[in-house]
């Protein structure tokens, strides 16, 4: 672990500052939108726009990096992020915010691609798994820290927009001055969606549903809090608890996933998350109950993303895993775009509790679908499954491919220890 920190501290520090900036703007816009008088529907469009840009960035960033290089892409897009953050309060209009969110989503996606390929290049085969874990912890720590910074100034003013702009600007320095050499960049051509669904219906459907859940949590949690009449401190505490749950339960769920039928764990995690959201919907008047539900929902939904990727990889040949990751990211991105829109629609129909109703429906749908699929296909023997690698829904194609590589290497090591040859499944 210390070896990874020594070789990648500058990159991880830069990413921490970027994630703090991203975490602030995601929460702040939901609060400021309420102050500006934006409707729930308008805010759902604004929040969905981020994921439109993010999906576009994940598809277009690789070509952009190949044409002009990592350093130029990183510096140019991070500068654009900083500029947009400072323009939000000056252009308090839903259309302007929607355009800004599309651009910021695109820029963050490309920045993640750049940083993650640098991180992968800096790691060795022995340290890649630890580097991926540290990167995930850094992302989570950035988002959680951002919620505390929300409390440092009035969300009706300009200061809270200046802070993330400055942090993003500062984040360039440790990365651009310390990271070298510039890595080569290649990504696999995505597998066709039809083929991916045929290989793992549970993985494809689950990734789509979790895209909706994640985008609702990341994009609409502050909109929910504003609509429900929570204070700024309560909104920041609510959102921070979601990510703390995701961080603390990631590894226990990962440990279990390597020791049992992953479908059982997917079903159980989705059911627990769905029930927690249902409880929050029923007991939303109690802030304590809200925090407990937030911890459980975050603790179930964030690991489920990596769990579904690991489960899908169990049915892939090793050479197909990288190609499948692109398809999974696309499916997740489509779900993420739809998530805020449907959440906003439900909140418009039944009020703030529509936020939890949406999460309840998606999580329980995943549990039911997984239970159905368990009756259609025999499980992969536990000793033949790949290893779980932590990866967040914010990951670019690079991080997802790295997670696949980590899982393959761990599986190969285990197979060699047993004297077997690793086998894929079609």
URTA-V644622 format. One record per residue. N is the residue number from 0. RES is the residue in one small letter. SS is DSSP state (helix for helix, strand for strand, loop for the rest). NEAR is the number of other ideal C-beta (glycine too) atoms within 8 Angstrom. D_LAST is the distance of its C-alpha to the last C-alpha in Angstrom with 1 decimal. Layout:
<<N,RES,SS,NEAR,D_LAST> <N,RES,SS,NEAR,D_LAST>>
This chain:
<<0,x,loop,6,35.5> <1,x,helix,5,39.0> <2,x,helix,7,37.7> <3,x,helix,12,35.3> <4,x,helix,10,38.3> <5,x,helix,7,40.6> <6,x,helix,9,38.4> <7,x,helix,13,37.1> <8,x,helix,9,39.9> <9,x,helix,11,41.2> <10,x,helix,15,37.8> <11,x,helix,13,37.3> <12,x,helix,10,40.8> <13,x,helix,14,40.5> <14,x,helix,15,37.3> <15,x,helix,13,39.1> <16,x,helix,13,41.9> <17,x,helix,16,39.6> <18,x,helix,14,37.9> <19,x,helix,15,41.3> <20,x,helix,16,42.3> <21,x,helix,13,39.3> <22,x,helix,14,39.7> <23,x,helix,15,43.3> <24,x,helix,13,42.9> <25,x,helix,13,40.2> <26,x,helix,16,42.5> <27,x,helix,14,45.8> <28,x,helix,15,45.0> <29,x,helix,19,44.4> <30,x,helix,15,47.8> <31,x,helix,13,49.6> <32,x,helix,14,48.4> <33,x,helix,12,50.1> <34,x,helix,8,53.2> <35,x,helix,7,53.3> <36,x,loop,4,52.9> <37,x,loop,9,49.5> <38,x,loop,6,48.1> <39,x,helix,10,44.8> <40,x,helix,9,43.3> <41,x,helix,10,44.5> <42,x,helix,17,43.0> <43,x,helix,16,39.7> <44,x,helix,13,39.6> <45,x,helix,14,40.7> <46,x,helix,16,38.0> <47,x,helix,15,35.3> <48,x,helix,14,36.5> <49,x,helix,13,35.4> <50,x,helix,16,31.7> <51,x,helix,11,32.2> <52,x,helix,17,33.5> <53,x,helix,14,30.9> <54,x,helix,15,28.0> <55,x,helix,12,30.1> <56,x,helix,15,30.7> <57,x,helix,14,27.1> <58,x,helix,8,26.5> <59,x,helix,10,29.8> <60,x,helix,14,30.7> <61,x,helix,11,28.7> <62,x,helix,7,30.6> <63,x,helix,10,33.9> <64,x,helix,15,33.4> <65,x,helix,6,32.7> <66,x,helix,6,35.9> <67,x,helix,6,38.4> <68,x,loop,8,36.9> <69,x,helix,12,36.0> <70,x,helix,8,39.6> <71,x,helix,8,41.0> <72,x,helix,14,38.1> <73,x,helix,14,38.5> <74,x,helix,10,42.3> <75,x,helix,8,42.5> <76,x,helix,12,40.0> <77,x,helix,15,41.3> <78,x,helix,10,44.8> <79,x,helix,10,43.8> <80,x,helix,14,42.4> <81,x,helix,12,45.7> <82,x,helix,9,47.7> <83,x,helix,12,45.9> <84,x,helix,14,46.3> <85,x,helix,11,50.0> <86,x,helix,10,50.3> <87,x,loop,14,48.9> <88,x,helix,10,52.2> <89,x,helix,6,54.2> <90,x,helix,9,52.1> <91,x,loop,9,51.8> <92,x,loop,6,50.5> <93,x,helix,10,47.2> <94,x,helix,6,46.5> <95,x,helix,10,47.2> <96,x,helix,15,45.1> <97,x,helix,11,42.2> <98,x,helix,9,42.4> <99,x,helix,12,42.8> <100,x,helix,14,39.7> <101,x,helix,13,37.6> <102,x,helix,11,39.0> <103,x,helix,14,38.6> <104,x,helix,17,35.0> <105,x,helix,14,34.3> <106,x,helix,15,36.4> <107,x,helix,14,34.8> <108,x,helix,16,31.3> <109,x,helix,15,32.4> <110,x,helix,13,34.3> <111,x,helix,13,31.3> <112,x,helix,16,29.3> <113,x,helix,13,32.3> <114,x,helix,14,33.0> <115,x,helix,14,29.4> <116,x,helix,13,29.1> <117,x,helix,14,32.4> <118,x,helix,14,31.4> <119,x,helix,12,28.2> <120,x,helix,9,30.5> <121,x,helix,10,33.0> <122,x,loop,12,30.7> <123,x,loop,5,29.7> <124,x,loop,5,26.6> <125,x,loop,4,28.6> <126,x,loop,11,29.8> <127,x,helix,14,27.0> <128,x,helix,10,25.8> <129,x,helix,10,29.5> <130,x,helix,14,30.2> <131,x,helix,15,27.5> <132,x,helix,9,29.0> <133,x,helix,13,32.5> <134,x,helix,13,31.5> <135,x,helix,12,30.2> <136,x,helix,9,33.4> <137,x,helix,12,35.5> <138,x,helix,12,34.0> <139,x,helix,13,34.6> <140,x,helix,11,38.1> <141,x,helix,16,39.0> <142,x,helix,14,38.3> <143,x,helix,13,40.1> <144,x,helix,11,43.0> <145,x,helix,17,43.3> <146,x,helix,13,44.2> <147,x,helix,10,47.1> <148,x,helix,11,48.4> <149,x,helix,15,48.5> <150,x,helix,7,51.5> <151,x,helix,8,53.6> <152,x,loop,7,54.9> <153,x,loop,6,55.6> <154,x,loop,11,52.6> <155,x,loop,5,55.2> <156,x,loop,8,56.3> <157,x,loop,6,54.9> <158,x,helix,9,54.4> <159,x,helix,15,51.0> <160,x,helix,13,49.8> <161,x,helix,9,51.5> <162,x,helix,12,49.9> <163,x,helix,16,46.3> <164,x,helix,13,47.5> <165,x,helix,9,49.3> <166,x,helix,13,46.4> <167,x,helix,14,44.0> <168,x,helix,10,46.6> <169,x,helix,8,47.2> <170,x,helix,16,43.5> <171,x,helix,11,43.6> <172,x,helix,8,46.1> <173,x,helix,11,44.2> <174,x,helix,15,41.1> <175,x,helix,10,42.8> <176,x,helix,6,45.4> <177,x,helix,8,43.4> <178,x,loop,8,39.8> <179,x,loop,4,39.5> <180,x,loop,4,38.3> <181,x,loop,7,36.5> <182,x,loop,9,32.9> <183,x,loop,4,30.9> <184,x,loop,9,28.6> <185,x,loop,4,25.3> <186,x,loop,10,22.4> <187,x,loop,9,19.1> <188,x,loop,5,18.9> <189,x,loop,10,17.1> <190,x,loop,10,13.9> <191,x,loop,7,15.0> <192,x,helix,10,15.4> <193,x,helix,6,14.2> <194,x,helix,9,10.7> <195,x,helix,16,10.9> <196,x,helix,10,12.2> <197,x,helix,6,9.7> <198,x,helix,11,6.8> <199,x,loop,11,9.6> <200,x,helix,8,12.8> <201,x,helix,14,14.6> <202,x,helix,15,14.1> <203,x,helix,15,15.3> <204,x,helix,11,18.1> <205,x,helix,16,19.1> <206,x,helix,16,19.4> <207,x,helix,12,21.5> <208,x,helix,13,23.7> <209,x,helix,17,24.2> <210,x,helix,18,25.3> <211,x,helix,15,28.0> <212,x,helix,14,29.0> <213,x,helix,15,29.3> <214,x,helix,18,31.3> <215,x,helix,15,33.6> <216,x,helix,13,34.2> <217,x,helix,8,34.7> <218,x,helix,16,36.6> <219,x,helix,18,38.4> <220,x,helix,16,39.4> <221,x,helix,14,42.6> <222,x,helix,18,43.3> <223,x,helix,13,42.9> <224,x,helix,14,45.2> <225,x,helix,13,47.8> <226,x,helix,12,47.7> <227,x,loop,8,48.0> <228,x,loop,4,51.1> <229,x,loop,9,49.8> <230,x,loop,5,51.7> <231,x,helix,9,50.3> <232,x,helix,7,50.2> <233,x,helix,10,48.3> <234,x,helix,17,45.8> <235,x,helix,13,45.1> <236,x,helix,10,44.9> <237,x,helix,14,42.5> <238,x,helix,14,40.1> <239,x,helix,12,40.4> <240,x,helix,12,39.5> <241,x,helix,14,36.2> <242,x,helix,13,35.2> <243,x,helix,12,36.8> <244,x,helix,16,34.7> <245,x,helix,15,31.5> <246,x,helix,12,32.6> <247,x,helix,7,33.7> <248,x,helix,13,30.8> <249,x,helix,13,28.0> <250,x,helix,7,28.2> <251,x,helix,7,28.7> <252,x,helix,13,25.7> <253,x,helix,14,23.7> <254,x,helix,9,25.1> <255,x,helix,9,24.1> <256,x,helix,12,20.5> <257,x,loop,9,20.0> <258,x,loop,6,21.6> <259,x,loop,8,20.4> <260,x,loop,7,17.7> <261,x,helix,14,17.2> <262,x,helix,12,17.3> <263,x,helix,9,20.7> <264,x,helix,13,21.9> <265,x,helix,17,20.8> <266,x,helix,12,22.6> <267,x,helix,9,25.6> <268,x,helix,13,26.0> <269,x,helix,16,25.8> <270,x,helix,11,28.2> <271,x,helix,10,30.6> <272,x,helix,17,30.6> <273,x,helix,16,31.3> <274,x,helix,8,34.1> <275,x,helix,13,35.6> <276,x,helix,15,35.7> <277,x,helix,10,37.3> <278,x,helix,10,39.9> <279,x,helix,14,40.7> <280,x,helix,11,41.2> <281,x,helix,6,43.6> <282,x,loop,10,45.4> <283,x,loop,12,45.4> <284,x,loop,3,49.1> <285,x,loop,7,48.7> <286,x,helix,7,47.7> <287,x,helix,6,46.8> <288,x,helix,11,44.4> <289,x,helix,12,43.0> <290,x,helix,11,42.4> <291,x,helix,9,40.7> <292,x,helix,14,38.4> <293,x,helix,14,37.7> <294,x,helix,12,36.8> <295,x,helix,12,34.4> <296,x,helix,17,32.8> <297,x,helix,16,32.3> <298,x,helix,14,31.2> <299,x,helix,16,28.4> <300,x,helix,16,27.3> <301,x,helix,17,27.2> <302,x,helix,15,24.9> <303,x,helix,15,22.6> <304,x,helix,15,21.6> <305,x,helix,16,20.4> <306,x,helix,16,18.9> <307,x,helix,15,16.8> <308,x,helix,16,15.6> <309,x,helix,16,14.9> <310,x,helix,15,13.0> <311,x,helix,17,10.8> <312,x,helix,12,10.3> <313,x,loop,12,9.2> <314,x,loop,12,5.7> <315,x,loop,13,6.0> <316,x,loop,8,6.9> <317,x,helix,8,10.6> <318,x,helix,5,11.9> <319,x,helix,10,10.3> <320,x,helix,14,11.8> <321,x,helix,12,15.2> <322,x,helix,11,14.5> <323,x,helix,15,12.8> <324,x,helix,16,16.0> <325,x,helix,14,18.2> <326,x,helix,15,16.7> <327,x,helix,16,16.9> <328,x,helix,13,20.5> <329,x,helix,13,21.4> <330,x,helix,14,20.4> <331,x,helix,15,22.3> <332,x,helix,13,25.2> <333,x,helix,11,25.6> <334,x,helix,15,25.8> <335,x,helix,15,28.2> <336,x,helix,13,30.5> <337,x,helix,12,30.7> <338,x,helix,19,31.3> <339,x,helix,16,34.9> <340,x,helix,11,35.9> <341,x,helix,10,35.0> <342,x,helix,15,36.4> <343,x,helix,16,39.6> <344,x,helix,11,39.8> <345,x,helix,12,39.5> <346,x,helix,18,42.1> <347,x,helix,9,44.3> <348,x,helix,6,44.1> <349,x,helix,7,44.6> <350,x,loop,6,45.7> <351,x,loop,9,44.3> <352,x,loop,10,42.4> <353,x,helix,14,40.0> <354,x,helix,16,38.3> <355,x,helix,14,37.3> <356,x,helix,12,36.6> <357,x,helix,14,34.0> <358,x,helix,16,32.2> <359,x,helix,12,32.6> <360,x,helix,9,31.0> <361,x,helix,13,28.0> <362,x,helix,18,27.4> <363,x,helix,11,27.9> <364,x,helix,9,25.7> <365,x,helix,16,22.8> <366,x,helix,14,23.8> <367,x,helix,8,24.1> <368,x,helix,11,20.8> <369,x,helix,14,19.0> <370,x,helix,9,21.0> <371,x,helix,8,20.0> <372,x,helix,11,16.3> <373,x,helix,11,16.9> <374,x,loop,5,18.3> <375,x,loop,5,15.3> <376,x,loop,5,12.5> <377,x,loop,2,13.1> <378,x,loop,8,13.1> <379,x,loop,9,11.4> <380,x,loop,6,14.3> <381,x,helix,9,16.5> <382,x,helix,6,17.0> <383,x,helix,8,13.3> <384,x,loop,12,13.1> <385,x,loop,10,14.3> <386,x,loop,11,17.9> <387,x,loop,12,19.4> <388,x,loop,15,21.2> <389,x,loop,13,23.9> <390,x,loop,12,23.9> <391,x,loop,13,26.0> <392,x,loop,11,25.6> <393,x,loop,5,28.2> <394,x,loop,12,26.0> <395,x,loop,12,25.6> <396,x,helix,12,22.5> <397,x,helix,13,23.9> <398,x,helix,14,23.9> <399,x,helix,14,20.4> <400,x,helix,13,19.2> <401,x,helix,14,21.5> <402,x,helix,16,20.2> <403,x,helix,14,16.7> <404,x,helix,10,18.5> <405,x,helix,13,20.4> <406,x,helix,15,17.5> <407,x,helix,12,15.9> <408,x,helix,11,19.4> <409,x,helix,12,20.1> <410,x,helix,12,17.0> <411,x,helix,9,18.0> <412,x,helix,8,21.5> <413,x,helix,10,20.7> <414,x,helix,10,18.7> <415,x,helix,8,21.7> <416,x,helix,6,24.1> <417,x,helix,7,22.5> <418,x,loop,4,22.4> <419,x,loop,7,18.6> <420,x,loop,4,16.2> <421,x,loop,9,13.6> <422,x,loop,6,10.0> <423,x,loop,9,6.8> <424,x,loop,9,3.7> <425,x,loop,5,0.0>>
